[in-house]
């Protein structure tokens, strides 16, 4: 083999090694990104569970307040209806 062929084989080997190292580094980086996204997903799921847990008592309280308000409004509404019937 001539010196030029040996130099080309060495150069191709070096470039191949560099590309393999870059590929491995890219795979490690993408794996870290996936792990980070998994952690973020878990945090968001926990936040959703907390929001639902807080939302249920608030819905119950709102329904209770609405029930109380409707109890007070129905008799007054009935008086208005009765009063309008009396005028006719």
C-alpha positions, 0 to 999 in steps of 0.5 A: 500500500502506498502512503496515500492509501494508508493516509486515506485509511487512517483518515476514514477510520478517524472520521468513522470513529468521530461519527460513532462518538457523535452518534453515541453522544446524540443518543445519550442526549436524546435519552436525557431529554426523554427522561426530563420529559417523563419527569415533567409529565409526572409533575403535570399529572400530579398537578392535574390530580391536585387540581381535581382534588381541590375542584371537587370540594369547591364544586360541592360548596358552589352547589350548596350555595346555589341550593341555599340561594335557590331556596331564598329566591323561589318563595320571592319568585312565587310571591311575584307570580302570585302578585301578577295573577292577583292584578289580572 
